[in-house]
């Protein structure tokens, strides 16, 4: 099995929870540690509220160590509440703090 993945290819993979089989969505972004060059987490956009008229729920932030398997079409993650969090990405937090 190939252990090299492109970030671009991650966007075409659906993320599935191992615990309950829930479909979390598709990867929209990744957070990378610039110092080490390693992927820290995957970002999955939150679900639309009322067809997008009321915005979105917060994004899922999946730490890299919560990923169990990366297949051709999907990514299986352990969604234990201690590993999966919802919230804004580091980039969104920085943009919110700028004047």
Backbone atoms as SQL, in Angstrom:
CREATE TABLE atoms (id INTEGER PRIMARY KEY, chain TEXT, resi INTEGER, resn TEXT, atom TEXT, x REAL, y REAL, z REAL);
INSERT INTO atoms VALUES
  (1, 'A', 1, 'UNK', 'N', 0.845, -1.187, 0.000),
  (2, 'A', 1, 'UNK', 'CA', 0.000, 0.000, 0.000),
  (3, 'A', 1, 'UNK', 'C', 0.887, 1.245, 0.000),
  (4, 'A', 2, 'UNK', 'N', 0.475, 2.246, -0.725),
  (5, 'A', 2, 'UNK', 'CA', 1.221, 3.483, -0.847),
  (6, 'A', 2, 'UNK', 'C', 1.018, 4.330, 0.411),
  (7, 'A', 3, 'UNK', 'N', 2.102, 4.758, 1.031),
  (8, 'A', 3, 'UNK', 'CA', 2.025, 5.581, 2.229),
  (9, 'A', 3, 'UNK', 'C', 2.215, 7.057, 1.936),
  (10, 'A', 4, 'UNK', 'N', 2.232, 7.438, 0.670),
  (11, 'A', 4, 'UNK', 'CA', 2.383, 8.827, 0.289),
  (12, 'A', 4, 'UNK', 'C', 1.058, 9.327, -0.286),
  (13, 'A', 5, 'UNK', 'N', 0.536, 10.408, 0.310),
  (14, 'A', 5, 'UNK', 'CA', -0.727, 10.979, -0.136),
  (15, 'A', 5, 'UNK', 'C', -0.523, 12.458, -0.411),
  (16, 'A', 6, 'UNK', 'N', -1.215, 12.937, -1.400),
  (17, 'A', 6, 'UNK', 'CA', -1.208, 14.369, -1.683),
  (18, 'A', 6, 'UNK', 'C', -2.375, 15.007, -0.956),
  (19, 'A', 7, 'UNK', 'N', -2.146, 16.222, -0.486),
  (20, 'A', 7, 'UNK', 'CA', -3.218, 16.930, 0.210),
  (21, 'A', 7, 'UNK', 'C', -4.405, 17.105, -0.721),
  (22, 'A', 8, 'UNK', 'N', -4.136, 17.358, -1.977),
  (23, 'A', 8, 'UNK', 'CA', -5.193, 17.526, -2.969),
  (24, 'A', 8, 'UNK', 'C', -6.095, 16.294, -3.010),
  (25, 'A', 9, 'UNK', 'N', -5.495, 15.101, -2.955),
  (26, 'A', 9, 'UNK', 'CA', -6.261, 13.858, -3.022),
  (27, 'A', 9, 'UNK', 'C', -7.114, 13.623, -1.783),
  (28, 'A', 10, 'UNK', 'N', -6.732, 14.202, -0.648),
  (29, 'A', 10, 'UNK', 'CA', -7.500, 14.023, 0.587),
  (30, 'A', 10, 'UNK', 'C', -8.906, 14.603, 0.452),
  (31, 'A', 11, 'UNK', 'N', -9.079, 15.643, -0.342),
  (32, 'A', 11, 'UNK', 'CA', -10.382, 16.281, -0.505),
  (33, 'A', 11, 'UNK', 'C', -11.419, 15.401, -1.165),
  (34, 'A', 12, 'UNK', 'N', -10.979, 14.351, -1.827),
  (35, 'A', 12, 'UNK', 'CA', -11.904, 13.444, -2.498),
  (36, 'A', 12, 'UNK', 'C', -12.224, 12.226, -1.660),
  (37, 'A', 13, 'UNK', 'N', -11.765, 12.196, -0.434),
  (38, 'A', 13, 'UNK', 'CA', -12.008, 11.058, 0.441),
  (39, 'A', 13, 'UNK', 'C', -13.039, 11.430, 1.498),
  (40, 'A', 14, 'UNK', 'N', -14.009, 10.560, 1.693),
  (41, 'A', 14, 'UNK', 'CA', -15.023, 10.791, 2.711),
  (42, 'A', 14, 'UNK', 'C', -14.503, 10.284, 4.056),
  (43, 'A', 15, 'UNK', 'N', -14.786, 11.032, 5.109),
  (44, 'A', 15, 'UNK', 'CA', -14.334, 10.664, 6.446),
  (45, 'A', 15, 'UNK', 'C', -15.484, 9.985, 7.183),
  (46, 'A', 16, 'UNK', 'N', -15.200, 8.782, 7.703),
  (47, 'A', 16, 'UNK', 'CA', -16.207, 7.957, 8.374),
  (48, 'A', 16, 'UNK', 'C', -15.737, 7.655, 9.797),
  (49, 'A', 17, 'UNK', 'N', -16.664, 7.730, 10.743),
  (50, 'A', 17, 'UNK', 'CA', -16.380, 7.391, 12.132),
  (51, 'A', 17, 'UNK', 'C', -16.405, 5.881, 12.314),
  (52, 'A', 18, 'UNK', 'N', -15.393, 5.333, 12.976),
  (53, 'A', 18, 'UNK', 'CA', -15.366, 3.893, 13.247),
  (54, 'A', 18, 'UNK', 'C', -16.365, 3.488, 14.327),
  (55, 'A', 19, 'UNK', 'N', -16.609, 4.374, 15.291),
  (56, 'A', 19, 'UNK', 'CA', -17.473, 4.019, 16.416),
  (57, 'A', 19, 'UNK', 'C', -18.932, 3.807, 16.011),
  (58, 'A', 20, 'UNK', 'N', -19.481, 4.728, 15.230),
  (59, 'A', 20, 'UNK', 'CA', -20.904, 4.624, 14.902),
  (60, 'A', 20, 'UNK', 'C', -21.195, 4.621, 13.404),
  (61, 'A', 21, 'UNK', 'N', -20.164, 4.660, 12.577),
  (62, 'A', 21, 'UNK', 'CA', -20.361, 4.635, 11.132),
  (63, 'A', 21, 'UNK', 'C', -20.874, 5.943, 10.553),
  (64, 'A', 22, 'UNK', 'N', -20.856, 7.013, 11.345),
  (65, 'A', 22, 'UNK', 'CA', -21.373, 8.303, 10.881),
  (66, 'A', 22, 'UNK', 'C', -20.475, 8.866, 9.790),
  (67, 'A', 23, 'UNK', 'N', -21.100, 9.479, 8.804),
  (68, 'A', 23, 'UNK', 'CA', -20.375, 10.147, 7.729),
  (69, 'A', 23, 'UNK', 'C', -20.126, 11.583, 8.173),
  (70, 'A', 24, 'UNK', 'N', -18.856, 11.920, 8.383),
  (71, 'A', 24, 'UNK', 'CA', -18.523, 13.258, 8.858),
  (72, 'A', 24, 'UNK', 'C', -18.426, 14.257, 7.723),
  (73, 'A', 25, 'UNK', 'N', -18.115, 13.801, 6.535),
  (74, 'A', 25, 'UNK', 'CA', -18.000, 14.679, 5.383),
  (75, 'A', 25, 'UNK', 'C', -16.694, 14.460, 4.649),
  (76, 'A', 26, 'UNK', 'N', -16.337, 15.434, 3.833),
  (77, 'A', 26, 'UNK', 'CA', -15.117, 15.358, 3.030),
  (78, 'A', 26, 'UNK', 'C', -14.089, 16.352, 3.553),
  (79, 'A', 27, 'UNK', 'N', -12.834, 16.004, 3.432),
  (80, 'A', 27, 'UNK', 'CA', -11.746, 16.863, 3.893),
  (81, 'A', 27, 'UNK', 'C', -11.734, 18.141, 3.055),
  (82, 'A', 28, 'UNK', 'N', -11.720, 19.287, 3.734),
  (83, 'A', 28, 'UNK', 'CA', -11.661, 20.556, 3.003),
  (84, 'A', 28, 'UNK', 'C', -10.319, 21.254, 3.179),
  (85, 'A', 29, 'UNK', 'N', -9.607, 20.898, 4.244),
  (86, 'A', 29, 'UNK', 'CA', -8.352, 21.575, 4.526),
  (87, 'A', 29, 'UNK', 'C', -7.531, 20.704, 5.463),
  (88, 'A', 30, 'UNK', 'N', -6.264, 21.035, 5.590),
  (89, 'A', 30, 'UNK', 'CA', -5.392, 20.360, 6.549),
  (90, 'A', 30, 'UNK', 'C', -4.616, 21.418, 7.315),
  (91, 'A', 31, 'UNK', 'N', -4.235, 21.093, 8.537),
  (92, 'A', 31, 'UNK', 'CA', -3.385, 21.962, 9.336),
  (93, 'A', 31, 'UNK', 'C', -2.011, 21.316, 9.377),
  (94, 'A', 32, 'UNK', 'N', -0.981, 22.084, 9.019),
  (95, 'A', 32, 'UNK', 'CA', 0.377, 21.564, 8.928),
  (96, 'A', 32, 'UNK', 'C', 1.275, 22.317, 9.897),
  (97, 'A', 33, 'UNK', 'N', 2.117, 21.577, 10.599),
  (98, 'A', 33, 'UNK', 'CA', 3.137, 22.185, 11.453),
  (99, 'A', 33, 'UNK', 'C', 4.279, 22.613, 10.547),
  (100, 'A', 34, 'UNK', 'N', 4.459, 23.903, 10.393),
  (101, 'A', 34, 'UNK', 'CA', 5.471, 24.436, 9.477),
  (102, 'A', 34, 'UNK', 'C', 6.877, 24.017, 9.899),
  (103, 'A', 35, 'UNK', 'N', 7.123, 23.926, 11.188),
  (104, 'A', 35, 'UNK', 'CA', 8.443, 23.564, 11.681),
  (105, 'A', 35, 'UNK', 'C', 8.879, 22.159, 11.287),
  (106, 'A', 36, 'UNK', 'N', 7.945, 21.215, 11.371),
  (107, 'A', 36, 'UNK', 'CA', 8.278, 19.823, 11.065),
  (108, 'A', 36, 'UNK', 'C', 7.814, 19.387, 9.690),
  (109, 'A', 37, 'UNK', 'N', 6.864, 20.131, 9.112),
  (110, 'A', 37, 'UNK', 'CA', 6.320, 19.747, 7.814),
  (111, 'A', 37, 'UNK', 'C', 5.316, 18.618, 7.890),
  (112, 'A', 38, 'UNK', 'N', 4.846, 18.301, 9.080),
  (113, 'A', 38, 'UNK', 'CA', 3.894, 17.195, 9.257),
  (114, 'A', 38, 'UNK', 'C', 2.463, 17.702, 9.349),
  (115, 'A', 39, 'UNK', 'N', 1.558, 16.898, 8.838),
  (116, 'A', 39, 'UNK', 'CA', 0.134, 17.215, 8.938),
  (117, 'A', 39, 'UNK', 'C', -0.293, 17.003, 10.382),
  (118, 'A', 40, 'UNK', 'N', -0.914, 18.015, 10.980),
  (119, 'A', 40, 'UNK', 'CA', -1.385, 17.927, 12.361),
  (120, 'A', 40, 'UNK', 'C', -2.827, 17.438, 12.439),
  (121, 'A', 41, 'UNK', 'N', -3.668, 17.910, 11.519),
  (122, 'A', 41, 'UNK', 'CA', -5.075, 17.528, 11.571),
  (123, 'A', 41, 'UNK', 'C', -5.753, 17.761, 10.228),
  (124, 'A', 42, 'UNK', 'N', -6.893, 17.102, 10.070),
  (125, 'A', 42, 'UNK', 'CA', -7.746, 17.288, 8.896),
  (126, 'A', 42, 'UNK', 'C', -8.921, 18.158, 9.308),
  (127, 'A', 43, 'UNK', 'N', -9.378, 19.003, 8.411),
  (128, 'A', 43, 'UNK', 'CA', -10.522, 19.870, 8.679),
  (129, 'A', 43, 'UNK', 'C', -11.663, 19.441, 7.771),
  (130, 'A', 44, 'UNK', 'N', -12.812, 19.177, 8.397),
  (131, 'A', 44, 'UNK', 'CA', -14.019, 18.780, 7.670),
  (132, 'A', 44, 'UNK', 'C', -15.070, 19.841, 7.949),
  (133, 'A', 45, 'UNK', 'N', -15.606, 20.477, 6.909),
  (134, 'A', 45, 'UNK', 'CA', -16.577, 21.558, 7.151),
  (135, 'A', 45, 'UNK', 'C', -17.821, 21.054, 7.885),
  (136, 'A', 46, 'UNK', 'N', -18.341, 21.919, 8.764),
  (137, 'A', 46, 'UNK', 'CA', -19.571, 21.592, 9.476),
  (138, 'A', 46, 'UNK', 'C', -20.749, 21.538, 8.515),
  (139, 'A', 47, 'UNK', 'N', -21.786, 20.900, 8.962),
  (140, 'A', 47, 'UNK', 'CA', -22.986, 20.750, 8.121),
  (141, 'A', 47, 'UNK', 'C', -23.733, 22.070, 7.988),
  (142, 'A', 48, 'UNK', 'N', -24.400, 22.221, 6.860),
  (143, 'A', 48, 'UNK', 'CA', -25.203, 23.422, 6.618),
  (144, 'A', 48, 'UNK', 'C', -26.419, 23.419, 7.536),
  (145, 'A', 49, 'UNK', 'N', -26.791, 24.602, 8.009),
  (146, 'A', 49, 'UNK', 'CA', -28.001, 24.742, 8.810),
  (147, 'A', 49, 'UNK', 'C', -29.065, 25.405, 7.951),
  (148, 'A', 50, 'UNK', 'N', -30.199, 24.775, 7.829),
  (149, 'A', 50, 'UNK', 'CA', -31.321, 25.262, 7.041),
  (150, 'A', 50, 'UNK', 'C', -30.868, 25.636, 5.627),
  (151, 'A', 51, 'UNK', 'N', -30.294, 24.639, 4.945),
  (152, 'A', 51, 'UNK', 'CA', -29.848, 24.778, 3.557),
  (153, 'A', 51, 'UNK', 'C', -28.815, 25.901, 3.367),
  (154, 'A', 52, 'UNK', 'N', -28.078, 26.201, 4.409),
  (155, 'A', 52, 'UNK', 'CA', -27.040, 27.223, 4.325),
  (156, 'A', 52, 'UNK', 'C', -27.517, 28.622, 4.655),
  (157, 'A', 53, 'UNK', 'N', -28.807, 28.814, 4.828),
  (158, 'A', 53, 'UNK', 'CA', -29.332, 30.142, 5.134),
  (159, 'A', 53, 'UNK', 'C', -28.909, 30.613, 6.523),
  (160, 'A', 54, 'UNK', 'N', -28.716, 29.662, 7.432),
  (161, 'A', 54, 'UNK', 'CA', -28.300, 30.003, 8.786),
  (162, 'A', 54, 'UNK', 'C', -26.831, 29.679, 9.027),
  (163, 'A', 55, 'UNK', 'N', -26.085, 29.579, 7.949),
  (164, 'A', 55, 'UNK', 'CA', -24.650, 29.309, 8.079),
  (165, 'A', 55, 'UNK', 'C', -24.353, 27.829, 8.236),
  (166, 'A', 56, 'UNK', 'N', -23.234, 27.548, 8.853),
  (167, 'A', 56, 'UNK', 'CA', -22.782, 26.175, 9.066),
  (168, 'A', 56, 'UNK', 'C', -22.561, 25.914, 10.546),
  (169, 'A', 57, 'UNK', 'N', -22.556, 24.621, 10.880),
  (170, 'A', 57, 'UNK', 'CA', -22.099, 24.223, 12.197),
  (171, 'A', 57, 'UNK', 'C', -20.584, 24.384, 12.211),
  (172, 'A', 58, 'UNK', 'N', -19.966, 24.296, 13.377),
  (173, 'A', 58, 'UNK', 'CA', -18.518, 24.406, 13.455),
  (174, 'A', 58, 'UNK', 'C', -17.869, 23.231, 12.734),
  (175, 'A', 59, 'UNK', 'N', -16.652, 23.459, 12.236),
  (176, 'A', 59, 'UNK', 'CA', -15.923, 22.424, 11.519),
  (177, 'A', 59, 'UNK', 'C', -15.484, 21.311, 12.460),
  (178, 'A', 60, 'UNK', 'N', -15.331, 20.107, 11.898),
  (179, 'A', 60, 'UNK', 'CA', -14.693, 19.010, 12.625),
  (180, 'A', 60, 'UNK', 'C', -13.195, 19.153, 12.418),
  (181, 'A', 61, 'UNK', 'N', -12.436, 19.070, 13.484),
  (182, 'A', 61, 'UNK', 'CA', -10.982, 19.082, 13.421),
  (183, 'A', 61, 'UNK', 'C', -10.536, 17.696, 13.884),
  (184, 'A', 62, 'UNK', 'N', -9.999, 16.898, 12.972),
  (185, 'A', 62, 'UNK', 'CA', -9.605, 15.528, 13.280),
  (186, 'A', 62, 'UNK', 'C', -8.087, 15.457, 13.384),
  (187, 'A', 63, 'UNK', 'N', -7.548, 15.221, 14.585),
  (188, 'A', 63, 'UNK', 'CA', -6.099, 15.100, 14.727),
  (189, 'A', 63, 'UNK', 'C', -5.566, 13.927, 13.908),
  (190, 'A', 64, 'UNK', 'N', -4.360, 14.070, 13.410),
  (191, 'A', 64, 'UNK', 'CA', -3.771, 13.033, 12.569),
  (192, 'A', 64, 'UNK', 'C', -3.703, 11.700, 13.299),
  (193, 'A', 65, 'UNK', 'N', -3.464, 11.709, 14.617),
  (194, 'A', 65, 'UNK', 'CA', -3.362, 10.449, 15.348),
  (195, 'A', 65, 'UNK', 'C', -4.708, 9.750, 15.542),
  (196, 'A', 66, 'UNK', 'N', -5.815, 10.403, 15.191),
  (197, 'A', 66, 'UNK', 'CA', -7.129, 9.764, 15.266),
  (198, 'A', 66, 'UNK', 'C', -7.459, 8.989, 13.994),
  (199, 'A', 67, 'UNK', 'N', -6.640, 9.149, 12.966),
  (200, 'A', 67, 'UNK', 'CA', -6.880, 8.452, 11.702),
  (201, 'A', 67, 'UNK', 'C', -6.417, 7.014, 11.834),
  (202, 'A', 68, 'UNK', 'N', -7.324, 6.095, 11.567),
  (203, 'A', 68, 'UNK', 'CA', -7.005, 4.670, 11.658),
  (204, 'A', 68, 'UNK', 'C', -6.550, 4.119, 10.312),
  (205, 'A', 69, 'UNK', 'N', -7.271, 4.460, 9.240),
  (206, 'A', 69, 'UNK', 'CA', -6.980, 3.926, 7.917),
  (207, 'A', 69, 'UNK', 'C', -7.295, 4.963, 6.856),
  (208, 'A', 70, 'UNK', 'N', -6.421, 5.048, 5.872),
  (209, 'A', 70, 'UNK', 'CA', -6.679, 5.887, 4.698),
  (210, 'A', 70, 'UNK', 'C', -6.800, 4.942, 3.517),
  (211, 'A', 71, 'UNK', 'N', -8.013, 4.847, 2.963),
  (212, 'A', 71, 'UNK', 'CA', -8.252, 3.977, 1.824),
  (213, 'A', 71, 'UNK', 'C', -8.318, 4.778, 0.536),
  (214, 'A', 72, 'UNK', 'N', -8.705, 4.095, -0.540),
  (215, 'A', 72, 'UNK', 'CA', -8.797, 4.775, -1.833),
  (216, 'A', 72, 'UNK', 'C', -9.907, 5.810, -1.860),
  (217, 'A', 73, 'UNK', 'N', -11.038, 5.509, -1.212),
  (218, 'A', 73, 'UNK', 'CA', -12.202, 6.391, -1.281),
  (219, 'A', 73, 'UNK', 'C', -12.592, 7.015, 0.049),
  (220, 'A', 74, 'UNK', 'N', -12.056, 6.492, 1.155),
  (221, 'A', 74, 'UNK', 'CA', -12.488, 7.010, 2.444),
  (222, 'A', 74, 'UNK', 'C', -11.380, 6.972, 3.474),
  (223, 'A', 75, 'UNK', 'N', -11.616, 7.692, 4.550),
  (224, 'A', 75, 'UNK', 'CA', -10.698, 7.750, 5.675),
  (225, 'A', 75, 'UNK', 'C', -11.491, 7.338, 6.905),
  (226, 'A', 76, 'UNK', 'N', -11.008, 6.320, 7.614),
  (227, 'A', 76, 'UNK', 'CA', -11.659, 5.868, 8.829),
  (228, 'A', 76, 'UNK', 'C', -10.978, 6.515, 10.018),
  (229, 'A', 77, 'UNK', 'N', -11.781, 7.136, 10.892),
  (230, 'A', 77, 'UNK', 'CA', -11.225, 7.829, 12.051),
  (231, 'A', 77, 'UNK', 'C', -11.874, 7.327, 13.325),
  (232, 'A', 78, 'UNK', 'N', -11.099, 7.380, 14.403),
  (233, 'A', 78, 'UNK', 'CA', -11.613, 7.080, 15.733),
  (234, 'A', 78, 'UNK', 'C', -12.181, 8.380, 16.279),
  (235, 'A', 79, 'UNK', 'N', -13.473, 8.405, 16.528),
  (236, 'A', 79, 'UNK', 'CA', -14.117, 9.653, 16.950),
  (237, 'A', 79, 'UNK', 'C', -14.397, 9.678, 18.440),
  (238, 'A', 80, 'UNK', 'N', -13.529, 9.060, 19.216),
  (239, 'A', 80, 'UNK', 'CA', -13.685, 9.163, 20.663),
  (240, 'A', 80, 'UNK', 'C', -13.716, 10.649, 20.999),
  (241, 'A', 81, 'UNK', 'N', -14.558, 11.045, 21.900),
  (242, 'A', 81, 'UNK', 'CA', -14.761, 12.466, 22.183),
  (243, 'A', 81, 'UNK', 'C', -13.466, 13.166, 22.593),
  (244, 'A', 82, 'UNK', 'N', -12.487, 12.406, 23.063),
  (245, 'A', 82, 'UNK', 'CA', -11.232, 13.033, 23.455),
  (246, 'A', 82, 'UNK', 'C', -10.355, 13.389, 22.255),
  (247, 'A', 83, 'UNK', 'N', -10.617, 12.801, 21.084),
  (248, 'A', 83, 'UNK', 'CA', -9.750, 13.056, 19.944),
  (249, 'A', 83, 'UNK', 'C', -10.373, 13.983, 18.911),
  (250, 'A', 84, 'UNK', 'N', -11.667, 13.962, 18.763),
  (251, 'A', 84, 'UNK', 'CA', -12.334, 14.760, 17.738),
  (252, 'A', 84, 'UNK', 'C', -12.885, 16.022, 18.379),
  (253, 'A', 85, 'UNK', 'N', -12.583, 17.171, 17.797),
  (254, 'A', 85, 'UNK', 'CA', -13.123, 18.404, 18.359),
  (255, 'A', 85, 'UNK', 'C', -13.800, 19.215, 17.266),
  (256, 'A', 86, 'UNK', 'N', -14.659, 20.079, 17.680),
  (257, 'A', 86, 'UNK', 'CA', -15.305, 20.984, 16.745),
  (258, 'A', 86, 'UNK', 'C', -14.792, 22.374, 17.037),
  (259, 'A', 87, 'UNK', 'N', -14.645, 23.147, 16.014),
  (260, 'A', 87, 'UNK', 'CA', -14.185, 24.502, 16.264),
  (261, 'A', 87, 'UNK', 'C', -13.626, 25.136, 15.025),
  (262, 'A', 88, 'UNK', 'N', -13.005, 26.254, 15.242),
  (263, 'A', 88, 'UNK', 'CA', -12.408, 26.990, 14.136),
  (264, 'A', 88, 'UNK', 'C', -10.979, 26.519, 13.941),
  (265, 'A', 89, 'UNK', 'N', -10.521, 26.607, 12.722),
  (266, 'A', 89, 'UNK', 'CA', -9.141, 26.246, 12.423),
  (267, 'A', 89, 'UNK', 'C', -8.218, 27.346, 12.923),
  (268, 'A', 90, 'UNK', 'N', -6.941, 27.043, 12.981),
  (269, 'A', 90, 'UNK', 'CA', -5.961, 28.043, 13.421),
  (270, 'A', 90, 'UNK', 'C', -6.004, 29.263, 12.507),
  (271, 'A', 91, 'UNK', 'N', -6.186, 29.057, 11.213),
  (272, 'A', 91, 'UNK', 'CA', -6.251, 30.171, 10.259),
  (273, 'A', 91, 'UNK', 'C', -7.460, 31.063, 10.543),
  (274, 'A', 92, 'UNK', 'N', -8.620, 30.447, 10.797),
  (275, 'A', 92, 'UNK', 'CA', -9.814, 31.228, 11.085),
  (276, 'A', 92, 'UNK', 'C', -9.646, 32.034, 12.370),
  (277, 'A', 93, 'UNK', 'N', -8.969, 31.447, 13.375),
  (278, 'A', 93, 'UNK', 'CA', -8.733, 32.165, 14.623),
  (279, 'A', 93, 'UNK', 'C', -7.832, 33.376, 14.387),
  (280, 'A', 94, 'UNK', 'N', -6.782, 33.187, 13.565),
  (281, 'A', 94, 'UNK', 'CA', -5.891, 34.309, 13.253),
  (282, 'A', 94, 'UNK', 'C', -6.631, 35.417, 12.520),
  (283, 'A', 95, 'UNK', 'N', -7.471, 35.054, 11.552),
  (284, 'A', 95, 'UNK', 'CA', -8.214, 36.054, 10.793),
  (285, 'A', 95, 'UNK', 'C', -9.187, 36.815, 11.688),
  (286, 'A', 96, 'UNK', 'N', -9.778, 36.138, 12.664),
  (287, 'A', 96, 'UNK', 'CA', -10.715, 36.791, 13.573),
  (288, 'A', 96, 'UNK', 'C', -10.007, 37.781, 14.480),
  (289, 'A', 97, 'UNK', 'N', -8.729, 37.524, 14.783),
  (290, 'A', 97, 'UNK', 'CA', -7.985, 38.405, 15.680),
  (291, 'A', 97, 'UNK', 'C', -7.418, 39.627, 14.972),
  (292, 'A', 98, 'UNK', 'N', -7.278, 39.565, 13.641),
  (293, 'A', 98, 'UNK', 'CA', -6.721, 40.700, 12.903),
  (294, 'A', 98, 'UNK', 'C', -7.698, 41.865, 12.903),
  (295, 'A', 99, 'UNK', 'N', -7.164, 43.108, 12.959),
  (296, 'A', 99, 'UNK', 'CA', -8.054, 44.291, 12.992),
  (297, 'A', 99, 'UNK', 'C', -8.725, 44.527, 11.656);
